[in-house]
Amino acid sequence: MKLHIKFILLVGVVSLIACSEQPTSPQPTAAAPETPATQAPVVEEKPQTKEERIQEIKLWYSEVQKIGMKNCESKKRVKYDNPFSPEEKIPFDQVVKTCKLDEHYELIRGDFMGYEWSQQLTIYKKDGKIFFVLVEGASEGWSYVKRYYCDKDENLIQLLENEADGGEEVKGPGKESKLDAAKPKIQDNIASYLADINYVLTGK
């Protein structure tokens, strides 16, 4: 009987030892973080200089000249002017043409006249933004040209003015004029011209 009990106890001890020596289940290892894909170096865009912008504008201006004025709508309105005799005012035609040259370029041209003066205004746009404005005028033997150059945000970056007396033709690009820091936008600098255009187009 004692031998039988010892045998049972021996079997139990062997079983416990066997259980304690069983290999434990492998624990799942955390996935190694993915190596981020190699990113291309960020290249900062170099700001366009004033000189580079003006050269770009001259290129666009040349392209517009090659295209020519087409797809234009014209509107005319009469204005009366005679500074010497308000009772006998003389009618003068004011004409504005709006032209959609192609998918990129637009042009607005205003031909304005009054008593002994005339003026032609041309606004050049690319993708809806003004990049250049040319004003040519004459009055009693005096003639003048103004060239407005704009950056990509329609801020005025250069104004060249030139003039001639005695009915002579204006020659050369002219002198650079000082810009008004309080009026950075081209629209502020040509407000009176835009008012003339608006008068012809809307009557206001």
Backbone as ProteinMPNN parsed JSONL, in Angstrom:
{"seq_chain_A": "MKLHIKFILLVGVVSLIACSEQPTSPQPTAAAPETPATQAPVVEEKPQTKEERIQEIKLWYSEVQKIGMKNCESKKRVKYDNPFSPEEKIPFDQVVKTCKLDEHYELIRGDFMGYEWSQQLTIYKKDGKIFFVLVEGASEGWSYVKRYYCDKDENLIQLLENEADGGEEVKGPGKESKLDAAKPKIQDNIASYLADINYVLTGK", "coords_chain_A": {"N_chain_A": [[0.829, -1.191, 0.0], [1.859, 1.244, 0.894], [3.893, 1.392, -0.956], [2.447, 1.682, -3.28], [1.277, 4.191, -2.911], [3.581, 5.788, -2.87], [4.384, 5.424, -5.47], [2.348, 6.71, -6.863], [2.718, 9.322, -5.978], [5.245, 9.812, -7.039], [4.74, 9.731, -9.759], [3.12, 11.997, -9.985], [4.925, 14.072, -9.317], [6.763, 13.866, -11.405], [5.094, 14.56, -13.519], [4.517, 17.203, -12.907], [7.063, 18.352, -13.17], [7.502, 17.907, -15.889], [5.52, 19.491, -17.014], [6.378, 22.014, -16.226], [8.639, 22.32, -17.753], [7.775, 22.634, -20.346], [7.925, 24.35, -23.45], [7.26, 27.852, -23.577], [4.597, 29.62, -25.24], [5.454, 31.46, -28.103], [5.707, 34.989, -27.835], [3.99, 37.499, -29.602], [5.881, 39.654, -31.601], [6.451, 43.17, -31.7], [5.671, 44.963, -34.63], [8.203, 46.138, -36.73], [8.833, 49.572, -37.17], [7.858, 51.145, -40.224], [10.159, 52.081, -42.671], [10.359, 55.384, -43.595], [9.497, 56.541, -46.857], [11.932, 57.707, -49.127], [12.145, 61.131, -49.345], [11.858, 63.721, -51.778], [14.131, 66.415, -51.92], [13.092, 69.589, -50.672], [12.695, 72.253, -52.735], [13.104, 75.584, -52.608], [11.269, 78.142, -54.174], [12.785, 80.598, -56.067], [12.469, 84.025, -55.524], [11.062, 86.166, -58.002], [12.904, 88.591, -59.688], [12.701, 92.177, -60.127], [13.732, 92.973, -62.598], [13.652, 90.552, -64.019], [10.911, 90.129, -64.102], [10.039, 92.314, -65.663], [11.235, 91.699, -68.091], [9.8, 89.397, -68.674], [7.257, 90.493, -68.984], [7.655, 92.046, -71.273], [8.04, 90.007, -73.121], [5.485, 88.795, -73.087], [3.999, 90.966, -74.007], [4.991, 91.174, -76.6], [4.011, 88.768, -77.629], [1.269, 89.284, -77.583], [1.107, 91.315, -79.49], [1.679, 89.868, -81.761], [-0.518, 88.185, -81.912], [-2.592, 90.005, -82.301], [-5.463, 92.255, -82.359], [-8.393, 90.706, -81.709], [-11.557, 88.948, -81.601], [-13.162, 90.926, -80.427], [-15.282, 93.181, -78.641], [-17.05, 96.139, -79.09], [-17.838, 99.325, -77.733], [-19.529, 102.441, -77.708], [-19.743, 105.802, -76.554], [-20.996, 109.089, -76.23], [-19.412, 112.109, -75.318], [-19.568, 115.428, -74.151], [-17.721, 118.365, -74.692], [-16.206, 121.481, -74.127], [-14.263, 123.736, -73.057], [-14.191, 126.485, -73.298], [-16.627, 127.455, -74.002], [-19.238, 126.705, -72.414], [-21.913, 126.639, -73.103], [-21.951, 125.894, -75.712], [-21.175, 123.133, -76.212], [-19.136, 120.557, -77.589], [-19.648, 117.461, -79.246], [-17.916, 114.416, -78.561], [-16.686, 111.28, -79.512], [-16.329, 108.491, -77.399], [-14.665, 105.537, -77.146], [-14.579, 102.099, -76.352], [-12.927, 99.033, -76.476], [-13.16, 95.624, -75.798], [-11.298, 92.763, -75.721], [-10.956, 89.318, -76.161], [-8.317, 87.637, -76.59], [-7.127, 85.044, -76.628], [-7.066, 81.924, -74.823], [-5.57, 82.809, -72.715], [-4.792, 85.556, -72.907], [-6.094, 88.872, -72.558], [-7.421, 92.022, -73.627], [-7.987, 95.444, -73.134], [-9.043, 98.313, -74.649], [-9.171, 101.772, -74.715], [-10.296, 104.577, -76.44], [-10.195, 107.883, -76.143], [-11.508, 111.193, -76.371], [-11.423, 114.782, -76.372], [-11.878, 118.33, -76.128], [-9.451, 119.513, -78.102], [-7.694, 117.485, -77.287], [-6.517, 114.105, -77.001], [-6.539, 110.622, -76.209], [-5.213, 107.391, -75.724], [-5.758, 104.398, -74.138], [-4.458, 101.316, -73.117], [-4.99, 98.242, -71.712], [-3.391, 95.399, -70.605], [-3.902, 91.996, -70.063], [-3.205, 88.861, -68.49], [-4.358, 85.663, -67.957], [-6.435, 86.748, -66.5], [-5.299, 88.761, -64.946], [-3.898, 92.017, -64.629], [-0.992, 92.929, -66.327], [0.386, 94.845, -67.683], [0.158, 98.269, -68.631], [-0.514, 100.674, -71.044], [-0.373, 104.039, -71.848], [-1.111, 106.563, -74.099], [-1.034, 109.854, -75.214], [-2.139, 113.154, -76.331], [-2.073, 116.715, -76.449], [-2.727, 119.854, -77.582], [-0.26, 120.106, -79.073], [1.483, 118.924, -77.328], [2.716, 115.806, -76.365], [2.592, 112.531, -74.858], [3.709, 109.536, -73.147], [3.001, 106.774, -71.125], [4.091, 104.041, -69.24], [3.134, 101.274, -67.496], [4.237, 98.797, -65.35], [3.554, 95.642, -63.927], [3.609, 93.37, -61.086], [3.082, 89.824, -60.374], [0.926, 89.93, -58.71], [-0.524, 92.111, -59.373], [0.584, 94.45, -58.439], [2.09, 97.621, -58.773], [5.244, 97.908, -60.205], [6.963, 99.352, -61.73], [7.05, 102.524, -63.315], [7.251, 104.18, -66.271], [7.763, 107.279, -67.805], [7.376, 109.521, -70.517], [7.753, 112.328, -72.719], [6.988, 114.794, -75.282], [7.376, 117.888, -77.01], [5.885, 120.381, -79.214], [4.553, 118.877, -81.109], [6.109, 116.735, -81.775], [7.194, 113.303, -82.143], [7.052, 110.993, -79.463], [9.943, 109.577, -78.186], [11.877, 106.739, -77.226], [12.023, 104.907, -74.055], [11.614, 106.5, -71.808], [11.706, 108.151, -68.554], [12.13, 106.69, -65.3], [9.622, 106.901, -62.927], [8.943, 107.936, -59.547], [7.329, 105.746, -57.331], [4.187, 105.664, -55.633], [3.989, 104.716, -52.411], [1.715, 104.404, -50.96], [-0.141, 103.603, -52.716], [-0.08, 100.789, -53.9], [-1.332, 99.014, -55.706], [-2.104, 98.462, -59.159], [-4.618, 99.245, -60.034], [-5.259, 101.398, -58.4], [-3.511, 103.302, -59.304], [-4.277, 103.855, -61.876], [-6.796, 104.843, -61.689], [-8.38, 107.009, -62.662], [-8.369, 106.552, -65.405], [-9.65, 104.09, -65.523], [-12.123, 104.911, -64.688], [-12.98, 106.36, -66.904], [-13.224, 104.276, -68.743], [-15.228, 102.771, -67.493], [-17.329, 104.577, -67.647], [-17.941, 104.572, -70.386], [-18.669, 101.888, -70.76], [-20.754, 101.471, -68.948], [-22.105, 103.837, -68.563], [-21.919, 105.253, -66.249]], "CA_chain_A": [[0.0, 0.0, 0.0], [2.78, 2.391, 0.931], [4.59, 1.417, -2.255], [1.491, 2.2, -4.267], [1.151, 5.641, -2.682], [4.834, 6.4, -3.329], [4.391, 5.387, -6.928], [1.43, 7.762, -7.33], [3.358, 10.615, -5.714], [6.344, 9.953, -7.993], [4.158, 10.074, -11.083], [2.667, 13.396, -9.923], [6.089, 14.969, -9.369], [7.3, 13.826, -12.779], [4.17, 15.313, -14.38], [4.723, 18.642, -12.65], [8.342, 18.754, -13.785], [7.335, 17.896, -17.346], [4.71, 20.667, -17.38], [7.155, 23.238, -16.039], [9.68, 22.41, -18.772], [7.219, 22.826, -21.686], [8.267, 25.682, -23.985], [6.15, 28.813, -23.584], [4.189, 30.066, -26.586], [6.186, 32.691, -28.474], [4.917, 36.213, -27.79], [4.104, 38.25, -30.875], [6.787, 40.808, -31.521], [5.912, 44.378, -32.32], [6.154, 45.173, -35.997], [9.189, 47.203, -36.839], [8.28, 50.722, -37.892], [8.241, 51.211, -41.629], [11.109, 53.135, -43.009], [9.68, 56.329, -44.484], [10.041, 56.613, -48.211], [12.863, 58.804, -49.318], [11.459, 62.289, -49.879], [12.684, 64.604, -52.587], [14.454, 67.655, -51.192], [12.214, 70.719, -50.967], [13.429, 73.331, -53.391], [12.383, 76.839, -52.46], [11.216, 78.916, -55.404], [13.503, 81.854, -55.953], [11.605, 85.162, -55.885], [11.358, 86.791, -59.283], [13.402, 89.951, -59.538], [12.003, 93.193, -60.916], [14.253, 92.911, -63.967], [13.127, 89.335, -64.643], [9.484, 90.344, -64.354], [9.882, 93.234, -66.79], [11.56, 90.942, -69.304], [8.669, 88.512, -68.915], [6.169, 91.34, -69.499], [7.989, 92.401, -72.657], [7.785, 88.812, -73.915], [4.032, 88.672, -73.221], [3.562, 92.076, -74.862], [5.331, 90.78, -77.966], [3.075, 87.717, -78.037], [-0.022, 89.929, -77.845], [1.218, 92.02, -80.772], [1.619, 88.86, -82.835], [-1.902, 87.7, -81.994], [-3.419, 91.077, -82.839], [-6.751, 92.471, -81.71], [-9.451, 89.878, -82.281], [-12.624, 88.574, -80.658], [-13.399, 92.17, -79.693], [-16.584, 93.834, -78.566], [-16.834, 97.571, -79.031], [-18.939, 100.132, -77.234], [-19.259, 103.864, -77.89], [-20.589, 106.742, -75.837], [-20.645, 110.465, -76.567], [-19.167, 113.041, -74.231], [-19.544, 116.805, -74.658], [-16.614, 119.104, -74.075], [-15.782, 122.762, -74.684], [-13.957, 124.536, -71.865], [-14.296, 127.924, -73.559], [-18.027, 127.834, -74.197], [-20.08, 125.639, -71.868], [-23.209, 126.608, -73.774], [-21.787, 125.302, -77.044], [-20.309, 121.968, -76.053], [-18.932, 119.766, -78.801], [-19.685, 116.022, -78.951], [-16.746, 113.609, -78.894], [-16.912, 109.843, -79.309], [-15.459, 107.742, -76.493], [-14.819, 104.153, -77.606], [-13.857, 101.074, -75.586], [-12.958, 97.681, -77.03], [-12.713, 94.546, -74.911], [-10.917, 91.676, -76.628], [-10.487, 88.043, -75.604], [-7.419, 87.221, -77.666], [-7.084, 83.582, -76.586], [-7.417, 81.414, -73.494], [-4.747, 83.452, -71.688], [-4.643, 87.0, -73.019], [-7.213, 89.794, -72.759], [-6.977, 93.379, -73.874], [-9.014, 96.488, -73.074], [-8.505, 99.542, -75.256], [-10.061, 102.92, -74.691], [-9.914, 105.749, -77.224], [-10.955, 108.993, -75.57], [-11.235, 112.489, -76.999], [-12.065, 115.969, -75.837], [-11.535, 119.546, -76.859], [-8.017, 119.627, -78.373], [-6.874, 116.454, -76.652], [-6.887, 112.709, -77.288], [-5.806, 109.683, -75.347], [-5.484, 105.969, -75.92], [-5.371, 103.573, -72.995], [-4.516, 99.889, -73.405], [-4.735, 97.408, -70.539], [-3.042, 94.038, -71.005], [-4.129, 91.012, -69.01], [-2.928, 87.444, -68.731], [-5.063, 84.83, -66.976], [-7.31, 87.59, -65.69], [-4.585, 89.756, -64.139], [-3.209, 93.068, -65.378], [0.47, 92.876, -66.224], [0.979, 96.02, -68.334], [-0.78, 99.306, -69.081], [0.128, 101.668, -71.904], [-1.186, 105.246, -72.057], [-0.536, 107.486, -75.071], [-1.942, 110.977, -75.348], [-1.643, 114.398, -76.907], [-2.914, 117.883, -76.169], [-2.185, 121.137, -78.028], [1.147, 120.009, -79.452], [2.249, 118.185, -76.317], [2.379, 114.376, -76.395], [3.181, 111.81, -73.724], [3.55, 108.078, -73.071], [3.211, 106.202, -69.797], [4.152, 102.579, -69.246], [2.98, 100.73, -66.143], [4.603, 97.38, -65.26], [2.991, 95.065, -62.694], [4.039, 92.029, -60.7], [2.054, 88.791, -60.551], [-0.216, 90.248, -57.852], [-1.055, 93.379, -59.867], [1.212, 95.595, -57.785], [2.909, 98.388, -59.7], [6.664, 97.789, -59.877], [7.721, 100.363, -62.464], [6.318, 103.462, -64.161], [8.122, 104.963, -67.142], [7.038, 108.384, -68.425], [8.134, 110.279, -71.503], [6.923, 113.335, -73.377], [7.611, 115.582, -76.339], [6.664, 119.125, -77.319], [5.899, 120.816, -80.607], [3.988, 117.884, -82.02], [7.084, 115.698, -82.12], [6.912, 111.943, -81.668], [7.743, 110.591, -78.245], [10.933, 108.556, -78.491], [12.537, 106.132, -76.081], [11.15, 104.409, -72.981], [11.326, 107.535, -70.824], [12.348, 108.096, -67.244], [11.401, 105.97, -64.262], [9.015, 107.793, -61.946], [8.84, 107.415, -58.191], [6.031, 105.136, -57.063], [3.512, 106.045, -54.399], [3.893, 103.536, -51.556], [0.342, 104.308, -50.444], [-0.993, 103.052, -53.788], [0.693, 99.727, -54.544], [-2.072, 98.316, -56.748], [-2.205, 99.153, -60.44], [-5.948, 99.845, -60.144], [-5.236, 102.697, -57.724], [-2.687, 104.222, -60.079], [-4.951, 104.196, -63.138], [-8.216, 104.972, -61.314], [-9.09, 107.946, -63.538], [-8.549, 105.894, -66.7], [-10.684, 103.076, -65.339], [-13.403, 105.625, -64.613], [-13.367, 106.655, -68.291], [-13.683, 103.014, -69.333], [-16.485, 102.417, -66.872], [-18.353, 105.485, -68.176], [-18.338, 104.1, -71.717], [-19.291, 100.566, -70.681], [-21.962, 101.451, -68.112], [-22.772, 105.136, -68.521], [-21.792, 105.828, -64.901]], "C_chain_A": [[0.869, 1.248, 0.0], [3.528, 2.528, -0.378], [3.718, 2.005, -3.324], [1.356, 3.708, -4.145], [2.4, 6.361, -3.163], [4.887, 6.482, -4.842], [3.521, 6.513, -7.482], [2.064, 9.138, -7.152], [4.488, 10.865, -6.704], [5.841, 10.363, -9.364], [3.727, 11.533, -11.082], [3.812, 14.383, -10.009], [6.675, 15.033, -10.752], [6.432, 14.655, -13.71], [4.363, 16.81, -14.181], [6.001, 19.14, -13.284], [8.21, 18.878, -15.289], [6.571, 19.143, -17.795], [5.534, 21.942, -17.276], [8.211, 23.407, -17.104], [9.136, 22.592, -20.175], [7.542, 24.235, -22.184], [7.044, 26.589, -23.985], [5.851, 29.247, -25.006], [4.913, 31.363, -26.912], [5.259, 33.894, -28.458], [5.078, 36.967, -29.109], [4.982, 39.478, -30.676], [6.16, 41.992, -32.237], [6.525, 44.565, -33.696], [7.123, 46.34, -36.02], [8.586, 48.359, -37.621], [8.792, 50.763, -39.315], [9.203, 52.364, -41.852], [10.438, 54.1, -43.969], [10.359, 56.39, -45.838], [10.947, 57.832, -48.325], [12.148, 59.971, -49.991], [12.424, 63.153, -50.68], [12.958, 65.878, -51.81], [13.545, 68.794, -51.633], [13.063, 71.857, -51.533], [12.594, 74.599, -53.296], [12.454, 77.636, -53.758], [11.888, 80.264, -55.184], [12.592, 82.996, -56.365], [12.047, 85.786, -57.204], [11.816, 88.23, -59.059], [12.586, 90.897, -60.42], [12.44, 93.128, -62.379], [13.717, 91.692, -64.71], [11.648, 89.5, -64.994], [9.266, 91.261, -65.555], [10.215, 92.545, -68.106], [10.42, 89.993, -69.673], [7.498, 89.295, -69.516], [6.432, 91.717, -70.958], [7.757, 91.218, -73.596], [6.288, 88.638, -74.148], [3.472, 89.757, -74.141], [3.813, 91.74, -76.331], [4.369, 89.706, -78.482], [1.7, 88.304, -78.368], [0.0, 90.654, -79.187], [1.134, 91.047, -81.943], [0.192, 88.331, -83.013], [-2.794, 88.74, -82.654], [-4.745, 91.183, -82.108], [-7.828, 91.661, -82.417], [-10.417, 89.465, -81.171], [-12.993, 89.768, -79.782], [-14.875, 92.573, -79.723], [-16.351, 95.309, -78.338], [-18.081, 98.289, -78.53], [-18.549, 101.603, -77.325], [-20.249, 104.696, -77.084], [-20.09, 108.158, -76.143], [-20.475, 111.292, -75.303], [-19.052, 114.441, -74.844], [-18.487, 117.599, -73.91], [-16.352, 120.391, -74.849], [-15.505, 123.694, -73.511], [-14.152, 126.035, -72.056], [-15.735, 128.399, -73.743], [-18.927, 126.707, -73.713], [-21.432, 125.532, -72.548], [-23.136, 125.942, -75.14], [-20.813, 124.115, -76.974], [-20.292, 121.122, -77.319], [-18.95, 118.285, -78.449], [-18.405, 115.313, -79.405], [-17.052, 112.151, -78.573], [-15.865, 109.267, -78.364], [-15.708, 106.258, -76.79], [-13.979, 103.213, -76.744], [-14.042, 99.725, -76.27], [-12.441, 96.706, -75.986], [-12.489, 93.315, -75.783], [-10.411, 90.468, -75.839], [-9.624, 87.399, -76.678], [-7.297, 85.708, -77.77], [-7.401, 83.149, -75.161], [-6.64, 82.097, -72.37], [-4.838, 84.983, -71.718], [-5.969, 87.731, -73.249], [-6.654, 91.197, -72.941], [-8.175, 94.317, -73.79], [-8.4, 97.756, -73.635], [-9.567, 100.632, -75.239], [-9.496, 104.064, -75.515], [-10.811, 106.894, -76.79], [-10.537, 110.304, -76.223], [-11.989, 113.586, -76.276], [-11.637, 117.165, -76.651], [-10.014, 119.717, -76.92], [-7.161, 118.666, -77.555], [-7.396, 115.073, -77.05], [-6.017, 111.802, -76.439], [-6.211, 108.26, -75.682], [-4.899, 105.194, -74.739], [-5.508, 102.106, -73.382], [-4.099, 99.107, -72.161], [-4.512, 95.974, -71.006], [-3.219, 93.1, -69.809], [-3.683, 89.625, -69.465], [-3.547, 86.638, -67.6], [-5.839, 85.692, -65.975], [-6.636, 88.672, -64.883], [-3.85, 90.756, -65.034], [-1.697, 92.913, -65.206], [1.137, 94.112, -66.838], [-0.128, 96.969, -68.763], [0.012, 100.336, -69.874], [-0.846, 102.822, -72.132], [-0.432, 106.163, -73.01], [-1.527, 108.622, -75.287], [-1.287, 112.195, -75.962], [-2.629, 115.514, -76.591], [-2.17, 119.149, -76.589], [-0.683, 121.085, -78.293], [2.037, 119.295, -78.458], [1.794, 116.729, -76.337], [3.137, 113.659, -75.288], [2.886, 110.317, -73.83], [3.847, 107.648, -71.641], [3.148, 104.687, -69.909], [4.131, 102.077, -67.8], [3.285, 99.229, -66.171], [4.15, 96.826, -63.906], [3.6, 93.702, -62.377], [2.866, 91.064, -60.801], [0.81, 89.039, -59.706], [-0.846, 91.597, -58.193], [-0.58, 94.588, -59.052], [2.108, 96.295, -58.798], [4.377, 98.304, -59.277], [7.513, 98.801, -60.64], [6.772, 101.222, -63.307], [7.329, 104.278, -64.948], [7.272, 106.037, -67.824], [7.955, 109.137, -69.378], [7.2, 111.259, -72.189], [7.717, 114.064, -74.441], [6.732, 116.797, -76.62], [6.693, 119.402, -78.816], [5.372, 119.794, -81.587], [4.951, 116.782, -82.407], [6.68, 114.354, -81.526], [7.714, 111.648, -80.403], [8.686, 109.434, -78.575], [11.565, 108.027, -77.209], [11.563, 105.733, -74.99], [10.786, 105.449, -71.948], [12.041, 107.311, -69.509], [11.464, 107.363, -66.244], [10.901, 106.96, -63.215], [8.935, 107.12, -60.583], [7.429, 106.9, -57.947], [5.491, 105.596, -55.716], [3.31, 104.796, -53.55], [2.489, 103.336, -51.012], [-0.614, 103.715, -51.473], [-0.235, 101.947, -54.525], [-0.013, 99.084, -55.737], [-2.166, 99.148, -58.027], [-3.557, 99.85, -60.578], [-6.005, 101.222, -59.485], [-4.485, 103.737, -58.545], [-3.324, 104.625, -61.404], [-6.448, 104.397, -62.898], [-8.985, 105.891, -62.258], [-9.329, 107.345, -64.924], [-9.647, 104.829, -66.619], [-12.067, 103.713, -65.248], [-13.902, 105.978, -66.011], [-13.9, 105.409, -68.986], [-15.061, 102.633, -68.793], [-17.633, 103.294, -67.375], [-18.861, 104.991, -69.534], [-19.114, 102.788, -71.613], [-20.627, 100.588, -69.941], [-22.739, 102.759, -68.101], [-22.684, 105.812, -67.185], [-20.421, 106.417, -64.682]], "O_chain_A": [[0.655, 2.179, -0.777], [3.771, 3.637, -0.854], [4.192, 2.748, -4.184], [1.325, 4.42, -5.149], [2.308, 7.416, -3.79], [5.364, 7.459, -5.419], [3.895, 7.186, -8.443], [1.975, 10.002, -8.024], [4.677, 11.992, -7.162], [6.422, 11.214, -10.036], [3.942, 12.239, -12.067], [3.707, 15.409, -10.682], [7.043, 16.105, -11.234], [6.938, 15.365, -14.579], [4.373, 17.585, -15.137], [6.03, 20.222, -13.869], [8.725, 19.816, -15.897], [6.908, 19.769, -18.8], [5.418, 22.839, -18.111], [8.651, 24.53, -17.351], [9.916, 22.696, -21.121], [7.445, 25.2, -21.427], [5.942, 26.171, -24.339], [6.729, 29.244, -25.869], [4.975, 32.266, -26.078], [4.155, 33.838, -28.998], [6.178, 37.054, -29.655], [4.834, 40.228, -29.711], [5.447, 41.845, -33.23], [7.72, 44.357, -33.904], [6.89, 47.383, -35.41], [7.903, 48.147, -38.623], [9.954, 50.472, -39.598], [9.064, 53.452, -41.293], [9.992, 53.695, -45.042], [11.58, 56.308, -45.965], [10.723, 58.855, -47.679], [11.605, 59.819, -51.085], [13.598, 63.306, -50.346], [12.076, 66.366, -51.104], [13.263, 68.949, -52.821], [14.003, 72.343, -50.904], [11.497, 74.667, -53.849], [13.516, 77.794, -54.36], [11.586, 80.975, -54.226], [11.998, 82.952, -57.442], [13.239, 85.915, -57.483], [11.18, 88.987, -58.325], [11.88, 90.469, -61.333], [11.612, 93.218, -63.285], [13.369, 91.781, -65.887], [11.196, 89.062, -66.052], [8.389, 90.999, -66.379], [9.555, 92.778, -69.119], [10.115, 89.811, -70.852], [6.833, 88.823, -70.438], [5.514, 91.703, -71.779], [7.326, 91.402, -74.734], [5.862, 88.365, -75.27], [2.582, 89.498, -74.952], [2.968, 91.986, -77.192], [3.964, 89.739, -79.644], [1.048, 87.872, -79.318], [-0.977, 90.613, -79.934], [0.579, 91.374, -82.993], [-0.243, 88.064, -84.133], [-3.651, 88.403, -83.47], [-5.105, 90.302, -81.328], [-8.134, 91.905, -83.584], [-10.135, 89.612, -79.982], [-13.119, 89.647, -78.563], [-15.594, 92.333, -80.693], [-15.545, 95.692, -77.49], [-19.211, 97.921, -78.85], [-17.405, 101.974, -77.061], [-21.422, 104.347, -76.95], [-18.888, 108.378, -76.295], [-21.259, 111.201, -74.358], [-18.5, 114.605, -75.932], [-18.367, 117.525, -72.687], [-16.285, 120.384, -76.078], [-16.413, 124.368, -73.024], [-14.267, 126.774, -71.079], [-16.023, 129.593, -73.653], [-19.334, 125.852, -74.499], [-22.035, 124.459, -72.572], [-24.15, 125.48, -75.663], [-19.761, 124.121, -77.614], [-21.296, 120.993, -78.019], [-18.336, 117.881, -77.462], [-17.884, 115.576, -80.489], [-17.597, 111.828, -77.517], [-14.669, 109.521, -78.511], [-16.84, 105.786, -76.693], [-12.819, 103.496, -76.445], [-15.159, 99.327, -76.601], [-11.404, 96.94, -75.365], [-13.392, 92.88, -76.499], [-9.55, 90.591, -74.968], [-10.127, 86.707, -77.563], [-7.355, 85.15, -78.865], [-7.947, 83.929, -74.381], [-7.009, 81.979, -71.202], [-4.949, 85.623, -70.672], [-6.831, 87.289, -74.01], [-5.561, 91.515, -72.472], [-9.247, 94.017, -74.314], [-7.364, 98.22, -73.158], [-10.697, 100.439, -75.687], [-8.352, 104.475, -75.316], [-12.018, 106.887, -77.031], [-9.374, 110.5, -76.577], [-13.032, 113.363, -75.662], [-11.093, 117.019, -77.745], [-9.374, 120.027, -75.915], [-6.037, 118.995, -77.177], [-8.568, 114.909, -77.39], [-4.92, 112.165, -76.016], [-7.386, 107.96, -75.895], [-3.722, 105.32, -74.4], [-6.539, 101.692, -73.911], [-3.003, 99.289, -71.633], [-5.343, 95.406, -71.715], [-2.751, 93.374, -68.704], [-3.77, 89.268, -70.64], [-3.288, 86.901, -66.426], [-5.887, 85.402, -64.779], [-7.313, 89.436, -64.195], [-3.264, 90.391, -66.053], [-1.194, 92.785, -64.089], [2.301, 94.399, -66.558], [-1.2, 96.547, -69.197], [1.063, 100.807, -69.438], [-1.986, 102.618, -72.551], [0.728, 106.504, -72.776], [-2.714, 108.386, -75.513], [-0.066, 112.271, -76.099], [-3.835, 115.298, -76.48], [-1.123, 119.48, -76.033], [0.072, 121.921, -77.796], [3.22, 119.084, -78.721], [0.593, 116.461, -76.325], [4.186, 114.119, -74.837], [1.947, 109.895, -74.506], [4.815, 108.098, -71.029], [2.277, 104.127, -70.575], [5.0, 102.415, -66.996], [2.665, 98.479, -66.925], [4.34, 97.463, -62.87], [4.046, 92.979, -63.268], [1.785, 91.437, -61.257], [-0.238, 88.439, -59.946], [-1.606, 92.155, -57.402], [-1.259, 95.612, -58.987], [2.798, 95.646, -59.583], [4.714, 98.593, -58.129], [8.647, 99.082, -60.251], [5.831, 100.722, -63.922], [8.16, 104.98, -64.372], [6.199, 105.748, -68.353], [9.133, 109.36, -69.098], [5.989, 111.043, -72.234], [8.943, 113.971, -74.503], [5.51, 116.742, -76.487], [7.415, 118.757, -79.577], [5.707, 119.836, -82.771], [4.642, 115.973, -83.281], [5.933, 114.279, -80.551], [8.888, 112.003, -80.29], [8.275, 108.437, -79.17], [11.76, 108.763, -76.241], [10.41, 106.165, -74.992], [9.766, 105.317, -71.272], [12.866, 106.408, -69.369], [10.236, 107.403, -66.32], [11.673, 107.759, -62.684], [8.868, 105.895, -60.481], [6.451, 107.55, -58.316], [6.248, 105.879, -54.787], [2.542, 103.91, -53.926], [2.115, 102.222, -50.646], [-1.75, 103.368, -51.152], [0.206, 102.15, -55.657], [0.647, 98.654, -56.683], [-2.291, 100.372, -57.982], [-3.64, 100.926, -61.171], [-6.715, 102.109, -59.956], [-4.799, 104.926, -58.481], [-2.941, 105.638, -61.989], [-7.266, 104.155, -63.786], [-10.122, 105.589, -62.619], [-10.362, 107.596, -65.545], [-10.464, 104.69, -67.529], [-13.059, 103.126, -65.679], [-15.101, 105.906, -66.281], [-14.888, 105.464, -69.718], [-15.945, 102.225, -69.546], [-18.765, 102.829, -67.514], [-20.064, 104.993, -69.794], [-20.112, 102.604, -72.31], [-21.53, 99.817, -70.264], [-23.896, 102.794, -67.682], [-23.31, 106.852, -66.985], [-20.14, 106.943, -63.605]]}, "name": "protein", "num_of_chains": 1, "seq": "MKLHIKFILLVGVVSLIACSEQPTSPQPTAAAPETPATQAPVVEEKPQTKEERIQEIKLWYSEVQKIGMKNCESKKRVKYDNPFSPEEKIPFDQVVKTCKLDEHYELIRGDFMGYEWSQQLTIYKKDGKIFFVLVEGASEGWSYVKRYYCDKDENLIQLLENEADGGEEVKGPGKESKLDAAKPKIQDNIASYLADINYVLTGK"}
